[in-house]
Amino acid sequence: MVDESVRAAPLPTLDEVARMAGVSRATASRAINGAEKVSPRARSAVDAAVRALGYAPNPAARSLVTRRTDSVALVVPESDDVLFSDPFFARTLSGVSRVLGARDLQLVMLLAGPGDDEQRMLRYLRNRHIDGAIVVSHHRKHQLSDQLAGMGLPCVFVGRPWTSIDRVAYVDTDNVAGGSQATEALIARGCRRIGTVAGPADMTAGVDRLRGWRSAMREAGLADDAVVHGDFTEAGGEAAAEQLLAEHPDLDGLAVASDLMAVGALRALARAGRRVPDDVAVVGYDDIGVAERTSPPLTTVHAPVGDMAEQAARLLIEQLDGGPRAMRIVFPPSLVRRESA
């Protein structure tokens, strides 16, 4: 038997809020849901009534009125093992969460590994279970920029997309300039046989950093044939460096398109008996924590990943508030000198 003395009091209703505020139920609803066509006096009265009564709007009902879910997807078209092994994603997640949390928006992670994951993710986005999406680490084959632009879904890409760059927003760092900076640091040190562990050819960051490397090499009149592509993982960097050393044993410099791949490259160099930086100088890319812990500490190009993630979240919020869809912000990279070069 329920003790009537402790029975929960009924929750306040929207009608009670409207009566206390002296407005219609429709006006109270519009004020609570942030609609524009509410006078300052009515909005103030409704806010006061909400506080006095302890009214909490029903999320499902609010969603029907506003057609908003108050949630945003972070779309990562990668497998679980890549997501959890690369500090780039942790830094991105932290930056996005910080901005969205201040706006009281819920973050939903969407992964799209091999198989049917991608189509399932696209169905989720198409059905508008979220208000917008931030896309990280996209590959050419996914064509996500075309898909999201076609849906009309507010979205921002972290990294320049391959297509629809006039229809979607993105933030990036100048990867061509960063690739040049890494290579120029090796050239300034006196290296003349410089190879590169390039990023994946199906990602714009990989292509642009390689373009920067080639530009600096040609500007210095040096051969640019020592190229092997990796996959932005430690294992990929190690395998690529082994191949480079086998094909070009005279290498005295190595520009690596990510710090994680540089970790693997350092292992390959150590196994080959090549001292860093005495025999082979090494420069990485990203500067997201791991570079400080390598032996020797890694000279690298700093990409402001946290700032990029925060800016991506702000651009998405602007879109949700009715702002422009096709915005772009490009951050400058900078060289961080440590002991590997």
C-alpha positions as CSV (number, residue, x, y, z in Angstrom):
1,M,0.0,0.0,0.0
2,V,1.3,3.5,-0.9
3,D,1.6,5.9,2.0
4,E,-0.5,8.9,0.9
5,S,1.7,11.2,3.0
6,V,4.7,10.6,0.7
7,R,2.9,10.4,-2.6
8,A,4.8,12.5,-5.2
9,A,3.3,15.8,-6.0
10,P,1.9,16.2,-9.5
11,L,4.4,17.8,-11.9
12,P,3.5,21.4,-13.0
13,T,1.9,21.7,-16.4
14,L,2.3,24.1,-19.2
15,D,-1.2,25.4,-18.5
16,E,-0.2,26.3,-15.0
17,V,2.9,28.1,-16.3
18,A,0.7,30.1,-18.8
19,R,-1.8,31.0,-16.0
20,M,0.9,32.2,-13.6
21,A,2.6,34.2,-16.4
22,G,-0.7,35.7,-17.6
23,V,-0.2,34.6,-21.2
24,S,-1.8,32.1,-23.5
25,R,-0.7,28.5,-23.5
26,A,0.7,28.9,-27.1
27,T,2.8,32.0,-26.0
28,A,4.1,30.1,-23.0
29,S,5.1,27.2,-25.3
30,R,6.9,29.5,-27.8
31,A,8.8,31.2,-25.0
32,I,9.9,28.0,-23.4
33,N,11.0,26.6,-26.8
34,G,13.0,29.7,-27.7
35,A,10.8,30.9,-30.6
36,E,11.5,34.4,-31.8
37,K,7.9,35.8,-31.9
38,V,7.6,36.4,-28.2
39,S,7.7,39.8,-26.6
40,P,10.4,40.5,-24.0
41,R,7.8,41.1,-21.3
42,A,6.0,37.8,-22.0
43,R,9.3,35.9,-22.2
44,S,10.4,37.3,-18.8
45,A,7.0,36.4,-17.2
46,V,7.2,32.8,-18.6
47,D,10.8,32.4,-17.4
48,A,9.7,33.6,-13.9
49,A,6.8,31.2,-13.8
50,V,9.0,28.3,-15.0
51,R,11.4,29.0,-12.1
52,A,8.6,29.4,-9.5
53,L,6.8,26.2,-10.4
54,G,9.9,24.1,-11.2
55,Y,8.4,23.3,-14.6
56,A,10.5,21.0,-16.9
57,P,9.3,20.7,-20.5
58,N,8.7,17.2,-21.9
59,P,11.6,16.5,-24.3
60,A,9.4,14.5,-26.7
61,A,6.8,17.2,-26.8
62,R,9.4,19.9,-27.2
63,S,11.0,18.0,-30.1
64,L,7.6,17.9,-31.9
65,V,7.3,21.7,-31.6
66,T,10.8,22.7,-32.4
67,R,11.7,19.8,-34.7
68,R,15.0,19.7,-32.8
69,T,16.6,16.8,-30.9
70,D,19.2,18.9,-29.1
71,S,21.8,16.3,-30.2
72,V,24.7,16.4,-32.6
73,A,26.5,13.5,-34.2
74,L,30.3,13.2,-34.3
75,V,30.8,11.0,-37.4
76,V,34.0,9.0,-37.6
77,P,34.3,6.8,-40.7
78,E,36.9,4.6,-39.1
79,S,37.0,1.2,-37.3
80,D,37.0,1.0,-33.5
81,D,40.7,0.1,-33.3
82,V,41.7,3.2,-35.2
83,L,39.5,5.4,-33.2
84,F,40.8,4.3,-29.8
85,S,44.5,4.1,-30.7
86,D,44.9,7.6,-32.2
87,P,45.1,10.6,-29.8
88,F,43.9,12.8,-32.6
89,F,40.3,11.6,-32.0
90,A,40.5,12.1,-28.3
91,R,41.7,15.7,-28.8
92,T,38.9,16.2,-31.3
93,L,36.2,14.7,-29.1
94,S,37.3,16.9,-26.1
95,G,37.2,20.1,-28.2
96,V,33.8,19.3,-29.7
97,S,32.3,18.2,-26.3
98,R,33.5,21.4,-24.6
99,V,31.7,23.7,-27.0
100,L,28.5,21.6,-27.4
101,G,28.3,21.1,-23.6
102,A,28.2,24.9,-23.0
103,R,25.2,25.0,-25.4
104,D,23.6,22.0,-23.6
105,L,23.7,19.9,-26.8
106,Q,24.1,16.1,-26.5
107,L,26.9,14.5,-28.5
108,V,26.3,11.2,-30.3
109,M,29.2,9.1,-31.7
110,L,28.6,7.5,-35.1
111,L,31.3,5.0,-36.3
112,A,31.4,3.6,-39.8
113,G,33.8,0.7,-40.2
114,P,33.7,-1.9,-42.9
115,G,30.6,-3.6,-44.1
116,D,27.1,-2.2,-43.6
117,D,28.1,0.3,-41.0
118,E,28.3,3.2,-43.5
119,Q,24.7,2.7,-44.8
120,R,23.3,2.3,-41.3
121,M,25.0,5.5,-40.3
122,L,23.6,7.3,-43.4
123,R,20.1,6.1,-42.6
124,Y,20.4,7.4,-39.1
125,L,21.5,10.8,-40.4
126,R,18.8,10.9,-43.1
127,N,16.1,10.1,-40.6
128,R,17.2,13.3,-38.6
129,H,17.8,11.6,-35.3
130,I,20.2,14.5,-34.7
131,D,20.2,18.2,-35.6
132,G,23.6,18.2,-37.3
133,A,26.9,16.4,-37.8
134,I,30.6,17.0,-37.4
135,V,32.6,14.7,-39.6
136,V,36.2,13.7,-38.8
137,S,38.8,11.6,-40.7
138,H,36.8,11.1,-43.9
139,H,38.1,9.1,-47.0
140,R,37.4,9.7,-50.6
141,K,35.3,6.6,-51.0
142,H,32.7,7.7,-48.4
143,Q,31.5,10.8,-50.4
144,L,30.0,12.0,-47.1
145,S,30.2,15.7,-48.2
146,D,28.0,15.0,-51.2
147,Q,25.6,12.8,-49.1
148,L,25.2,15.4,-46.3
149,A,24.9,18.3,-48.6
150,G,22.2,16.4,-50.5
151,M,20.3,15.8,-47.3
152,G,20.5,19.5,-46.4
153,L,21.7,18.4,-42.9
154,P,23.8,21.1,-41.1
155,C,27.3,19.7,-41.0
156,V,31.0,20.7,-40.6
157,F,34.0,18.7,-41.6
158,V,37.2,18.6,-39.6
159,G,39.6,18.5,-42.6
160,R,38.9,19.6,-46.1
161,P,36.4,17.3,-47.8
162,W,37.0,16.0,-51.3
163,T,33.8,17.3,-52.9
164,S,31.0,19.8,-52.3
165,I,33.4,22.3,-50.7
166,D,31.0,25.0,-51.9
167,R,28.1,23.4,-50.1
168,V,29.4,22.3,-46.7
169,A,31.5,24.0,-44.0
170,Y,34.9,22.8,-42.9
171,V,37.9,23.7,-40.7
172,D,41.4,22.6,-41.5
173,T,45.1,23.4,-41.1
174,D,47.2,24.4,-44.1
175,N,48.6,20.9,-44.7
176,V,50.5,21.9,-47.8
177,A,52.4,24.6,-45.8
178,G,52.9,22.2,-42.9
179,G,54.4,19.6,-45.3
180,S,56.8,22.2,-46.6
181,Q,57.8,23.4,-43.1
182,A,58.7,19.8,-42.1
183,T,60.8,19.3,-45.2
184,E,62.5,22.7,-45.0
185,A,63.5,22.0,-41.4
186,L,65.4,18.9,-42.6
187,I,66.9,20.8,-45.5
188,A,68.1,23.5,-43.2
189,R,69.7,20.9,-41.0
190,G,71.8,19.8,-44.0
191,C,69.8,16.7,-45.1
192,R,70.0,16.0,-48.8
193,R,68.5,12.6,-49.3
194,I,65.1,13.1,-47.7
195,G,62.3,10.5,-47.9
196,T,58.7,10.8,-46.7
197,V,56.2,8.5,-45.1
198,A,53.2,10.0,-46.7
199,G,49.6,9.8,-45.4
200,P,46.9,7.8,-47.1
201,A,46.3,8.9,-50.7
202,D,42.5,8.8,-50.2
203,M,42.6,11.5,-47.5
204,T,43.1,15.2,-48.3
205,A,45.5,15.6,-45.4
206,G,47.7,12.9,-46.8
207,V,47.6,14.4,-50.3
208,D,48.3,17.9,-49.2
209,R,51.2,17.1,-46.8
210,L,52.8,15.1,-49.6
211,R,52.3,18.1,-51.9
212,G,54.1,20.3,-49.4
213,W,57.0,17.9,-49.2
214,R,57.4,17.7,-53.0
215,S,57.2,21.5,-53.3
216,A,60.0,22.0,-50.7
217,M,62.2,19.3,-52.3
218,R,61.9,20.7,-55.8
219,E,62.5,24.2,-54.6
220,A,65.8,23.0,-53.1
221,G,66.6,21.0,-56.2
222,L,66.5,17.7,-54.4
223,A,65.1,14.3,-55.7
224,D,61.5,13.6,-54.6
225,D,61.3,9.9,-55.4
226,A,61.6,8.5,-51.9
227,V,57.9,8.2,-51.1
228,V,56.0,5.4,-49.3
229,H,52.4,5.8,-48.2
230,G,51.3,4.8,-44.7
231,D,47.9,4.8,-43.0
232,F,48.3,7.2,-40.1
233,T,49.0,4.3,-37.7
234,E,52.2,3.2,-35.9
235,A,52.3,-0.1,-37.7
236,G,51.8,1.6,-41.0
237,G,54.6,4.1,-40.3
238,E,56.9,1.3,-39.3
239,A,56.3,-0.8,-42.4
240,A,56.6,2.3,-44.7
241,A,59.9,3.3,-43.0
242,E,61.3,-0.2,-43.5
243,Q,60.4,-0.1,-47.1
244,L,62.0,3.3,-47.6
245,L,65.2,2.2,-45.9
246,A,65.4,-0.9,-48.1
247,E,64.8,1.0,-51.3
248,H,66.9,4.1,-50.3
249,P,69.6,3.1,-47.8
250,D,71.3,6.5,-48.2
251,L,68.4,8.4,-46.5
252,D,69.6,11.1,-44.1
253,G,66.2,12.7,-43.5
254,L,62.6,11.6,-43.0
255,A,59.4,13.6,-43.1
256,V,56.6,11.6,-41.6
257,A,53.0,12.7,-42.2
258,S,51.8,12.0,-38.6
259,D,53.3,11.6,-35.2
260,L,51.9,8.1,-34.8
261,M,53.5,7.0,-38.0
262,A,56.7,8.6,-36.8
263,V,56.7,6.5,-33.7
264,G,56.7,3.4,-35.9
265,A,59.4,4.9,-38.2
266,L,61.6,5.5,-35.1
267,R,61.3,1.8,-34.3
268,A,62.3,0.8,-37.8
269,L,65.3,3.1,-37.8
270,A,66.4,1.8,-34.4
271,R,66.1,-1.8,-35.6
272,A,68.2,-0.9,-38.7
273,G,70.9,0.6,-36.5
274,R,70.3,4.2,-37.7
275,R,70.8,6.8,-35.0
276,V,68.3,9.7,-34.8
277,P,69.1,12.5,-35.5
278,D,72.8,11.7,-36.2
279,D,72.3,9.3,-39.1
280,V,68.7,10.1,-40.0
281,A,66.8,13.2,-38.9
282,V,63.1,12.8,-38.4
283,V,60.2,15.3,-38.4
284,G,56.6,14.3,-37.7
285,Y,53.2,16.0,-38.0
286,D,50.3,16.8,-35.6
287,D,52.0,17.5,-32.2
288,I,49.2,15.8,-30.2
289,G,51.2,14.5,-27.2
290,V,53.0,11.4,-28.4
291,A,55.8,13.6,-29.9
292,E,57.0,14.6,-26.5
293,R,57.3,11.0,-25.3
294,T,59.4,9.4,-28.2
295,S,63.1,8.7,-27.9
296,P,64.4,11.1,-28.9
297,P,61.6,13.6,-28.5
298,L,60.1,14.3,-31.9
299,T,60.4,17.6,-33.9
300,T,57.0,18.0,-35.5
301,V,54.6,20.3,-37.2
302,H,51.9,21.5,-34.8
303,A,48.4,21.3,-36.1
304,P,45.9,23.0,-33.7
305,V,43.6,20.0,-33.4
306,G,41.8,21.2,-30.3
307,D,41.2,24.6,-31.8
308,M,39.9,23.1,-35.0
309,A,37.5,20.9,-33.2
310,E,36.1,23.7,-31.1
311,Q,35.7,25.9,-34.2
312,A,33.9,23.1,-36.0
313,A,31.4,22.9,-33.2
314,R,30.9,26.7,-33.2
315,L,30.3,26.7,-37.0
316,L,27.8,23.9,-36.6
317,I,26.0,25.9,-33.8
318,E,25.9,28.9,-36.2
319,Q,24.2,26.7,-38.8
320,L,21.7,25.4,-36.2
321,D,20.9,29.1,-35.4
322,G,20.2,29.8,-39.1
323,G,23.7,30.9,-40.2
324,P,25.4,30.1,-43.5
325,R,26.2,26.5,-44.5
326,A,29.4,26.8,-46.6
327,M,32.0,28.3,-44.2
328,R,35.7,27.5,-44.1
329,I,38.4,28.3,-41.6
330,V,42.0,27.3,-42.2
331,F,44.5,27.4,-39.3
332,P,48.3,28.0,-39.9
333,P,50.7,25.2,-38.9
334,S,53.9,25.8,-36.9
335,L,57.1,23.8,-36.4
336,V,57.9,22.6,-32.9
337,R,61.6,21.8,-32.6
338,R,62.7,19.0,-30.4
339,E,65.6,16.5,-30.6
340,S,64.8,14.3,-33.6
341,A,65.8,17.0,-36.1
